[in-house]
Amino acid sequence: ARSYGWPRLSADYARHVATDVCCQRLFGVVVLFIGAGSLPASGAVAYHELAALIAALACRMRGAPKLKLLAAAEGWLVDGEGRVDGKVVARCAYAEVAAGFLLLVELATPRRNPLLLALFWQYLQLRTMLERAAAGGPARGPLHDAWAAVDGRVMRIVGTPACPALLRGAYCKVREVAAKQVAIPEKGEKPKLKCSIM
């Protein structure tokens, strides 16, 4: 309510809320606690919110004596202007991508939750698309950089001569489909149907 006023049923209010990264992370937390949930995967969201809380405390206590712990955390999590450090935002993006892969690995354990997996991957798709849309086009953000780093590591592995061509081809196909899933339609182009649970 503090950022956008009281909730209203309007397209303008929905646009502001949907493009707000904090609201997106809140949605991610709600998704992560469906069913048995995934506590390790929610660490990515908690890490960013902790940094934002420390940044807010540091701004309010500017000029006042601070606790040693707050001063140390401020130096690690907050930049010189009182905002969450860009490195923290990048680490949070890497952690969100890693959480998606953790949920994939959990499919092989008794803790598997296919609904949580599908919802979280849709959340990652939404965040990746909105990051590009909010920037106004082909601009990249921390989540895109995290995906590029994962892609680079996988390409190093599947690009070696020891890797079977079938595995390399399968990864390239998955990579192509994933890129199409987060592509933003051009102006005037009708959006293509995306995979959805609903």
C-alpha positions as CSV (number, residue, x, y, z in Angstrom):
1,A,0.0,0.0,0.0
2,R,2.9,2.3,0.7
3,S,4.3,2.1,-2.9
4,Y,1.2,2.0,-5.0
5,G,-1.6,2.9,-2.7
6,W,-4.5,0.7,-1.8
7,P,-5.3,-2.2,-4.1
8,R,-7.5,-1.3,-7.0
9,L,-9.0,-3.4,-9.8
10,S,-7.4,-1.5,-12.7
11,A,-4.9,-2.4,-15.4
12,D,-2.6,0.4,-14.4
13,Y,-2.4,-0.9,-10.8
14,A,-1.9,-4.5,-12.0
15,R,0.9,-3.3,-14.3
16,H,2.7,-1.6,-11.5
17,V,2.4,-4.5,-9.2
18,A,3.4,-7.1,-11.8
19,T,6.6,-5.3,-12.7
20,D,7.6,-4.7,-9.1
21,V,10.5,-7.1,-8.3
22,C,9.4,-7.3,-4.6
23,C,5.9,-8.3,-5.6
24,Q,7.4,-10.9,-8.0
25,R,9.5,-12.3,-5.2
26,L,6.5,-12.4,-2.8
27,F,4.7,-14.5,-5.4
28,G,7.8,-16.7,-5.6
29,V,7.7,-17.3,-1.8
30,V,4.0,-18.2,-2.0
31,V,4.8,-20.7,-4.8
32,L,7.6,-22.2,-2.8
33,F,5.5,-23.0,0.1
34,I,2.8,-25.0,-1.8
35,G,2.4,-28.4,-0.4
36,A,5.6,-29.5,1.5
37,G,7.4,-26.5,0.0
38,S,11.1,-26.1,-0.5
39,L,13.0,-24.3,2.3
40,P,16.4,-24.4,0.5
41,A,14.8,-22.8,-2.6
42,S,13.3,-20.0,-0.6
43,G,16.7,-19.0,0.6
44,A,17.2,-17.0,-2.6
45,V,14.2,-14.8,-1.8
46,A,15.1,-14.5,1.9
47,Y,18.7,-13.4,1.0
48,H,17.5,-10.5,-1.1
49,E,14.9,-9.4,1.4
50,L,17.5,-9.5,4.2
51,A,19.7,-7.2,2.1
52,A,16.8,-4.9,1.4
53,L,15.9,-4.8,5.1
54,I,19.5,-3.9,6.1
55,A,19.6,-1.2,3.4
56,A,16.5,0.3,4.8
57,L,17.9,0.2,8.4
58,A,21.1,1.7,7.2
59,C,19.3,4.6,5.6
60,R,17.2,5.3,8.7
61,M,20.2,5.1,11.0
62,R,22.4,7.3,8.9
63,G,24.5,9.4,11.3
64,A,23.4,7.5,14.4
65,P,25.7,5.0,16.1
66,K,25.2,1.5,14.6
67,L,25.7,-2.0,15.9
68,K,28.9,-3.6,14.8
69,L,26.8,-6.4,13.1
70,L,24.7,-3.9,11.2
71,A,27.8,-2.0,10.1
72,A,29.4,-5.2,8.9
73,A,26.3,-6.4,7.1
74,E,25.9,-2.9,5.5
75,G,29.4,-3.1,4.1
76,W,28.7,-6.5,2.5
77,L,25.1,-6.1,1.3
78,V,24.6,-2.3,0.6
79,D,26.3,-0.1,-1.9
80,G,27.6,3.4,-1.1
81,E,24.2,5.0,-2.0
82,G,22.2,3.0,0.5
83,R,20.7,0.5,-2.1
84,V,21.1,-3.2,-2.3
85,D,24.5,-3.9,-3.9
86,G,24.4,-5.1,-7.5
87,K,26.5,-8.2,-6.6
88,V,23.9,-9.2,-4.0
89,V,21.2,-8.9,-6.7
90,A,23.3,-11.0,-9.1
91,R,23.9,-13.6,-6.4
92,C,20.1,-13.7,-5.7
93,A,19.4,-14.3,-9.4
94,Y,21.9,-17.1,-9.5
95,A,20.3,-18.6,-6.4
96,E,16.8,-18.4,-8.0
97,V,18.0,-20.3,-11.1
98,A,19.8,-22.8,-8.8
99,A,16.5,-23.2,-6.9
100,G,14.8,-24.2,-10.1
101,F,17.5,-26.9,-10.8
102,L,17.2,-28.0,-7.1
103,L,13.5,-28.6,-7.6
104,L,14.4,-30.6,-10.8
105,V,16.8,-32.8,-8.8
106,E,14.2,-33.3,-6.1
107,L,12.1,-35.1,-8.6
108,A,14.4,-38.1,-8.1
109,T,13.8,-38.0,-4.3
110,P,10.8,-38.8,-2.1
111,R,10.3,-35.1,-1.6
112,R,9.3,-34.6,-5.3
113,N,6.5,-32.2,-6.0
114,P,5.8,-31.8,-9.7
115,L,3.2,-29.1,-9.1
116,L,5.7,-27.0,-7.2
117,L,8.3,-27.6,-9.9
118,A,5.9,-26.5,-12.7
119,L,4.8,-23.4,-10.8
120,F,8.3,-22.3,-9.8
121,W,9.6,-22.7,-13.4
122,Q,6.6,-20.6,-14.6
123,Y,7.6,-18.0,-11.9
124,L,11.1,-18.0,-13.4
125,Q,9.7,-17.6,-16.9
126,L,7.6,-14.7,-15.7
127,R,10.5,-13.0,-13.9
128,T,12.7,-13.4,-17.0
129,M,10.1,-12.0,-19.3
130,L,9.2,-9.1,-17.0
131,E,12.9,-8.2,-16.5
132,R,13.3,-7.7,-20.2
133,A,9.9,-6.1,-20.7
134,A,10.5,-3.6,-17.8
135,A,13.8,-2.6,-19.4
136,G,12.0,-1.9,-22.7
137,G,13.4,-4.5,-25.0
138,P,16.5,-6.5,-25.4
139,A,18.2,-5.2,-22.3
140,R,19.6,-7.8,-19.9
141,G,19.3,-7.9,-16.2
142,P,20.7,-10.1,-13.4
143,L,18.3,-13.0,-14.1
144,H,19.4,-13.0,-17.8
145,D,23.0,-13.0,-16.7
146,A,22.4,-15.9,-14.4
147,W,20.8,-17.9,-17.3
148,A,23.7,-17.0,-19.5
149,A,26.2,-18.2,-17.0
150,V,24.4,-21.5,-16.6
151,D,24.2,-21.8,-20.4
152,G,27.9,-21.1,-20.7
153,R,28.8,-23.8,-18.2
154,V,26.6,-26.4,-19.9
155,M,27.8,-25.5,-23.3
156,R,31.4,-26.0,-22.1
157,I,30.5,-29.5,-21.1
158,V,28.4,-30.5,-24.1
159,G,30.8,-28.8,-26.5
160,T,33.6,-31.2,-25.7
161,P,34.4,-34.0,-28.2
162,A,33.8,-36.5,-25.3
163,C,30.1,-35.5,-25.1
164,P,27.8,-37.6,-27.3
165,A,26.3,-35.7,-30.2
166,L,22.8,-36.8,-29.1
167,L,23.2,-35.1,-25.7
168,R,24.6,-31.9,-27.4
169,G,21.7,-31.9,-29.9
170,A,19.1,-32.4,-27.1
171,Y,20.6,-29.5,-25.0
172,C,20.6,-27.2,-28.0
173,K,16.9,-28.0,-28.7
174,V,16.0,-27.4,-25.0
175,R,18.0,-24.1,-25.2
176,E,16.1,-23.0,-28.3
177,V,12.7,-23.8,-26.8
178,A,13.6,-22.0,-23.6
179,A,14.6,-18.9,-25.5
180,K,11.3,-18.9,-27.4
181,Q,9.4,-19.2,-24.1
182,V,10.8,-16.0,-22.8
183,A,10.8,-14.0,-26.0
184,I,8.8,-10.8,-26.0
185,P,6.5,-10.3,-29.0
186,E,7.2,-7.4,-31.3
187,K,4.8,-4.5,-31.3
188,G,1.7,-5.4,-33.2
189,E,2.5,-9.1,-33.1
190,K,0.0,-11.3,-31.5
191,P,1.5,-13.2,-28.5
192,K,2.0,-16.9,-29.1
193,L,0.4,-19.3,-26.6
194,K,2.9,-20.3,-23.9
195,C,2.9,-23.5,-21.9
196,S,0.7,-22.9,-18.9
197,I,-0.8,-24.9,-16.0
198,M,-4.1,-23.1,-16.1
